[in-house]
């Protein structure tokens, strides 16, 4: 922008306006700044010193500034609304990207889960399953902890959910888990804090005897392979499953509440 500041003020002002209008996109930010600066003026020393028509010039100046303030205030409000809309859009876009990443992570875990089903190395599958569960729980912000040893006992893992701590027993056996193995978990729970519950995960499910023994009074809830598939298939969220199962256990005393029944009841 080139201006001849040696010329009279009115000419310089006209040239400034013409150049700003000629390249509006380039100078938009500067134009808005200039308008706000002018609108903030509260006195006019040069006009105060005028001898001729001083009052008339001041009246026109104050009226022009008042008009400019109304315009800039309206524009600022519109800009504020546009900025608010941009922020909302950015938030929605970020949320959509997060959901997309979350769904992709579940799809990858599902593929891993299905691949483990074909494994013939039981020991390796057990180790892979432990790491799989840790990633799944971490995806749902359940603060998982991998297996650890205590005096005279071994814990497959732990997590925190809705202010409760859960100790985890996880099995991927060919056959359903029998009652005696479930009883072992109950013994571990007894020695923990009052807010400690159990989560027994058995891909092959639980025997009828195990389910019936803990159908009226339980300190743990269960997940089986079908539950995990429903979660990985994104038909229901893991945290929703756990919340429903815990409520069902509190209301009925039963450790067993399949995800398909949870979905059917909604």
N, C-alpha and C positions, 0 to 999 in steps of 0.2 A: 504494500500500500504506500503510495507516494502522495504527500500533501505539501502545498506551499504555505507554510505557516507565516510567511511574510505578507500574505494577502490579508484583506479585512476578514473579521471573524465570520460574518455571514457567509462569505464565499467559501471559506475553509470548511464551515459546517455543511454547506450544500455539497461540496466535493466529497466530504467524508461519508455523508448519507448515500450519495450516488455510488461510491465504490463499495460500500457495505451491501447495498441492494444488488449490485452487479454480480457479486460473488457471494450470495447469501449462505450457501452451504459451508464455504471455507471460513467465513467470518461470523457464523451464527453464535458461537460461544462468546466471542468478543463483543458482539452486538448486545447480547443479553447482559453481559457484565456492565457494559457502558450504560444501558438503560437503567439497571439497578443502581449504579453509582449516581446517575442524574436524579433518579427518583428519591434518593436519600438526602438530597439537598434540602436544607431548612432555612438558609439565608442566601441573599444575593448582594454581596458587598458592592459590586460594580453598579448595580441598579440603585443601591442606596445613595450612591454619590451623584446620581443623575440630578441635574437641575431642572430640566424640562420634562414634564409629564412623568415625574418620578412615581407618583401614586399609581398611575395607569399602567406603567411598565411592571411595577411590583405585583399589581393585581393579576395581570396576564401571566406573569411568571408563576405565581402561586397556583393559579388555576391550571396551567399547563402541567405543573409538577403533580397536582392532585389527580389530574386525568391519567398521567403516566403511572402514578402509584396504583390506581385502580386496575390499569391494564397489567402491570407487572405482577400485582397480587393475584389476579385471575390466572395469569400465565403460570405463576409459581404453583398455584393450586392444581392446575391441569398437569404441570410437570410432576407434581407430587403423586397424582393419581397414576400417571404413566409409569413413574418409577416404582410405585407400589405394584402395578400390574407386571412390570418386568421382574421384580423380585419374586412375585407369586409364580410366574412362569418358570423362573430359574429353579425355584423350590420344587415345583411339580416335575420339571425335567430331571432334577437330581434324584427325586424320589423314584421316578420311572427307571432311571439308570440303575438305581440301587436294587429295585425289584427285579430288573432284568439280570443283574449280577447274582442275586439271590437264587433266582430260578435256575440259572446256568449252573451254579454250585450244586443245587439239588439234582439236576440232571446228571452231572458228573458222578455224584455219590450213588445215584441209582444204577448207573452203568457199572460202577465198581462193585456194588452189592450183588448185581446179577452175575458178574464175572466170578465172584467168590463162591457162588452156588455150584459152579462147575469144578472147583478146586478139589483135588484128591489128597492133598497134603493137609491133614487136619491141624497139625501144629502151626504151620505157616498161616493157614486160614484163621486160626485163633488170634495170632498176632496181628494179622491184617484187620480182623474184625474189631479189635481193640482200638486200633488207630482210626478206623472208619467211624466208630462211635464217638471218639473224641472230636473229630472234625464236624460230625453232625451236631453234637451238642454245642460246640463252639459257634457254629453257624447261627444257632438260636440263642446265643448269649447266655448259656446256662452254666458258665464258669466251670467247665469240666476239669477233672484231675485224673491223670492216668493211674494205673494200678500201683498200689503201694503196700508195704508190709507193716503190720503192727505186731506186738508181742502175741505169739501163738495163733495169729490169723493173717490171712492175705485178703486184701480188698481189691476187686477188679477195677474200681474207679469210684468217683464221687462227683456230684454236681449240686448246684444251688438253684432253686426255683421257687419263686413266690415266698421268700423268706425261710423256706424249709431246706434243710440239707438232706440229700439222698445218698446212701451208699449203694453201689451198683454191683450186681452179680450178672455176668454175661456168659451165655453158653451158646455155642453153635454145634450141637450134636445131631446125629442122625435121628435119634429118638427123642420123644417128648421128655421133659424134665420131671422126675418123680418127686413125691412129697418130701422125702428125706433131705433132698438138696435144698428145697425151699425152706425147710426147718432150720438148716444151717444159717441161712441168711437172717432168719428171725432171731437167732441167738446172737448174731453180730449186732443187730439193731438194738437189742436190750442193753448193751453196754455203752451205747452212745447217748448223746443229749436228748432231751425230751422233744425237740423239734426235728429229730433225725428220723427219716423214713427210709424205706428200701425201694429199689427199682430192680426187679428181676427181669432180665432180657433173655428170652430163649427163642431163637429163630424157629426151632421145630415145635414150639408150643409147650404146653404143660399137660401132664396126665390128668385123667378125670379125678383120681384120688387127690392130687395136689390142689386142683381147683375147688373140690368139695370141702377139703379140710379148711381152706381159708375163704369160705364163701359167706361167713357170718361175722368173722372177726379177723382183721388183718392189720399189720403195720407196714405193709408194702403194697406196691402196685406192679403190674406186669406189662411187658411189651413182647409181642411175638413177631414172627416173620411177616405175617399178613399186616399187622399194624405198621411195621417199618415200610412195607411196600406202599401202603396208602399214603404215608408221609412223603416218601421219596417220589411218588407219582403226583404229588402236590394236590391231592384231594382234600387233605386236612393238614394243618400245621402241627408240628411236634409239641409246641407249648400248649396248644389247644387240647391235644390228646391227653397230655399229662394233667391239665387242669380238670378235664372231665373225669378222668380215671380217679384222681384224688377225691373229687366231690362224691363220686359214686361209692368209693371205699368208705368215706365218712358217713354216708347216708345208709348204706346197706351192709357194710362190713366185708364186702366181697373184693378180692384182689383182681378179679377178672372182669374187664369191660372192653370188648373188642372195638376197634376204630370203626368198623362197618356199622355197629349198633349205635355208636355216637352220631355218625352221619345220618342214619335212619331216623334218629330221634329229633334231629334239628328241623 
